[in-house]
């Protein structure tokens, strides 16, 4: 089955309110180009060196999303062009994004990563800490060159659909609550190849799908 066919099949399952982020990390530019020719415009990457190389080589109307753990010392390399950073997990990282966004005179769109999964290895803010930070408006006011677009989260890596649904539901409920304090919140990024159907049912606006489109990683 071709990349184009896989993209068409996934898009056919998504409501109009949910967009596909094709996760192209570890896959060559040729695979991205094939997806692009099938009409896909949003691609997700998780390594700075890889996304900057692809940005330089591929069509300029691609919307590059950064979805991996982002180190502060790498922000400057993607600040000029990145369309959305999904994985903002600390205020320290926000400090650097603000600094680099100001240098290139743009507002960088971000999602705040929320930790709801059982695994300790997952990054992100807790719902309780973020609730307090967002409620008083201080976080948003502190970063004029950051555009707060919503939240991102990952469910536990388990086979239990009930657990996955409960975690996505918690994210969705918090997102709807947070929208009342942050008017620019409009994106809820949750769901990957193995669980995106549940994520969509729970209100995801962005699903991050790689393996189901491109197959196993190439490099």
Steps between C-alpha positions, in 0.01 A plus 500: 500500500646835397560798730228688308250218559581485870454875539168485316384212720586686823347828382179317414471405869563850634224754560535850355606622845812277508814550291769246423860561599703253292793403723791482261787468750757237402361495146678655201398814313377285210234344724390847612486610137279203414260594781514864390403403146201318650387830651646473851637831629562452875800293603630417847868468590676443832867572424621850429775403258261285299221758473738783402649283223156408367379860526788608276432229242122473476216730381462825691126463565555199729388567857771351723394395851755412766363212708799364694676604819665832418828605658536871572831528315333380179206744493694763301533266201125453450376840625495664154265250337330255736120512468417341836694353792285229660734407783552802727546333838668761725502874561876487444432392141242778463765751610725389214220490241408857599862611466553339159159606365578861590831474313325394178211739559218248499251338734566126524187285545528238775306230680560432868578134562291349778604181676211258559660165413610240752859494372740717696707547185238722339568873521255778576321721747251352744141608451489649849813712458395621157150584620638741759751652256245558225213610719672814623614598148862547605650238271352640179578860591864414570571387141386753235686316221335167580154418365332251732285280276400216733628180656660173401508169682576132461307209645670213681656236276255225594253269326215607725266727304320607817824640647586679175150646473505619862831679445387662176175600668696667782703695244190601307315613814796709609535648150136609503548650846822680398335654192299720735823657629708500181295629204766390246468132601360312201716187458497173692779273374449140606493163332760304304492200265382257767236711675393788278142373456442530875671840503269628226195379692628693801541825306852504353556770235846374396599133472869411465530196274823360360528122491154453340609728214873448451554158658782425742782752538759506224791668683 
